[in-house]
Amino acid sequence: MFCQEVDTGVFPIQTWGDFEQQFWLHFFPINAEVDAINALEGTSYHQGNRTVNDYLDSFQALVSNTGYIDPQTLVVKFQRGLRLGIQNQIATMPYGRPADTNPDAWYRAAWRIDQVYLTNEAFQFALHSTPFTSLKTISA
């Protein structure tokens, strides 16, 4: 828009209506629902290397655009997109496994497991990045 102003000498947005039209055009896709449904039918929304928190945020944004409300559908879509290790750990819990009709319980379980993984990774990193000091060096 600023380039257009430089070229023509006139800013393209003259009225509130012009601004509103440009805002909707650039920030609200015409087919947000269709785009979200297509994303949930593919694999681009999957967790990948993201944390569960980041995955959950984007998953819930997609779901809100789709209009999906069936709890079992939400669990299936969420479960399918989780990193395999986390998904397997929840799905094979001998006790306290979340119901396949309770998305919030799945979200909490995935978050808890991810937090344990992240904590363990931090521990492992600290353990292996600390220089080894022998007892001889300390007593010398």
C-alpha positions as CSV (number, residue, x, y, z in Angstrom):
1,M,0.0,0.0,0.0
2,F,2.8,2.4,0.8
3,C,4.5,1.4,-2.5
4,Q,1.3,2.3,-4.3
5,E,1.3,5.7,-2.5
6,V,4.9,6.3,-3.6
7,D,4.0,5.4,-7.2
8,T,0.7,7.3,-7.5
9,G,1.1,10.0,-4.8
10,V,-2.3,8.8,-3.3
11,F,-2.7,6.5,-0.3
12,P,-5.1,3.7,-1.5
13,I,-7.2,3.7,1.7
14,Q,-9.3,6.8,1.8
15,T,-12.2,5.8,4.0
16,W,-12.9,3.5,7.0
17,G,-14.8,1.2,4.5
18,D,-11.6,0.9,2.4
19,F,-9.6,0.1,5.5
20,E,-12.1,-2.5,6.6
21,Q,-12.2,-4.2,3.2
22,Q,-8.4,-4.4,3.0
23,F,-8.2,-5.7,6.6
24,W,-10.6,-8.5,5.9
25,L,-8.9,-9.3,2.6
26,H,-5.5,-9.6,4.2
27,F,-6.2,-11.1,7.7
28,F,-9.3,-13.2,7.3
29,P,-9.2,-15.8,4.6
30,I,-12.4,-16.3,2.6
31,N,-12.5,-20.1,3.2
32,A,-11.1,-20.3,6.8
33,E,-13.4,-23.3,7.6
34,V,-12.5,-25.2,4.4
35,D,-8.8,-24.4,4.9
36,A,-8.9,-25.7,8.5
37,I,-10.8,-28.9,7.5
38,N,-8.3,-29.6,4.8
39,A,-5.4,-29.1,7.2
40,L,-7.0,-31.5,9.7
41,E,-7.5,-34.1,6.9
42,G,-3.8,-33.9,6.0
43,T,-0.6,-34.2,8.0
44,S,0.7,-30.6,8.0
45,Y,-0.9,-29.9,11.4
46,H,0.9,-32.8,13.1
47,Q,3.2,-32.0,16.1
48,G,6.5,-32.8,14.5
49,N,9.3,-31.3,16.6
50,R,7.1,-28.8,18.4
51,T,6.2,-29.0,22.0
52,V,2.8,-30.3,23.0
53,N,1.9,-26.7,24.1
54,D,2.7,-25.3,20.6
55,Y,0.9,-28.2,18.9
56,L,-2.1,-27.9,21.1
57,D,-2.4,-24.1,20.4
58,S,-2.4,-24.6,16.6
59,F,-4.6,-27.7,16.8
60,Q,-7.3,-25.8,18.9
61,A,-7.1,-22.8,16.5
62,L,-7.7,-25.2,13.5
63,V,-10.6,-27.0,15.4
64,S,-12.3,-23.7,16.2
65,N,-12.3,-22.8,12.5
66,T,-13.7,-26.1,11.5
67,G,-16.7,-26.2,13.7
68,Y,-15.9,-29.7,14.8
69,I,-17.6,-30.4,18.1
70,D,-17.8,-34.1,18.4
71,P,-15.5,-35.1,21.2
72,Q,-14.5,-38.4,19.7
73,T,-13.5,-36.7,16.4
74,L,-11.4,-34.2,18.3
75,V,-9.6,-37.0,20.2
76,V,-8.9,-38.9,17.0
77,K,-7.6,-35.9,15.2
78,F,-5.5,-34.8,18.2
79,Q,-4.2,-38.3,18.8
80,R,-3.3,-38.8,15.1
81,G,-1.2,-35.6,15.1
82,L,0.7,-36.3,18.3
83,R,4.3,-37.4,18.2
84,L,4.3,-41.2,18.1
85,G,6.0,-41.7,21.5
86,I,3.6,-39.5,23.3
87,Q,0.6,-41.0,21.5
88,N,1.7,-44.5,22.3
89,Q,2.3,-43.7,25.9
90,I,-1.2,-42.3,26.4
91,A,-2.9,-45.0,24.3
92,T,-1.3,-47.8,26.3
93,M,-1.7,-46.4,29.8
94,P,-2.8,-49.4,32.0
95,Y,-4.5,-47.1,34.5
96,G,-6.0,-43.6,34.1
97,R,-6.1,-43.6,30.3
98,P,-8.2,-40.7,29.0
99,A,-11.5,-41.7,27.4
100,D,-11.6,-41.5,23.7
101,T,-14.5,-39.0,24.1
102,N,-12.6,-36.6,26.4
103,P,-10.4,-34.2,24.4
104,D,-9.5,-32.2,27.5
105,A,-8.2,-35.3,29.3
106,W,-6.1,-36.1,26.2
107,Y,-4.7,-32.6,26.1
108,R,-3.7,-32.7,29.7
109,A,-2.1,-36.2,29.4
110,A,-0.1,-35.2,26.4
111,W,1.0,-32.0,28.1
112,R,2.1,-33.9,31.2
113,I,4.1,-36.5,29.2
114,D,5.7,-33.7,27.2
115,Q,6.8,-31.9,30.3
116,V,8.4,-35.0,31.6
117,Y,10.3,-35.5,28.3
118,L,11.4,-31.9,28.3
119,T,12.6,-32.1,31.9
120,N,14.5,-35.3,31.1
121,E,16.1,-33.8,28.0
122,A,17.3,-30.8,30.1
123,F,18.7,-33.2,32.7
124,Q,20.4,-35.3,30.0
125,F,21.9,-32.2,28.4
126,A,23.2,-30.8,31.7
127,L,24.6,-34.2,32.6
128,H,26.5,-34.6,29.3
129,S,27.6,-31.0,29.0
130,T,29.2,-30.8,32.5
131,P,32.9,-31.3,32.3
132,F,34.1,-34.4,34.1
133,T,36.3,-33.6,37.1
134,S,38.2,-36.5,38.7
135,L,38.6,-36.9,42.4
136,K,42.4,-36.6,42.0
137,T,42.0,-33.1,40.5
138,I,39.7,-32.0,43.4
139,S,42.0,-33.3,46.1
140,A,45.2,-32.0,44.6
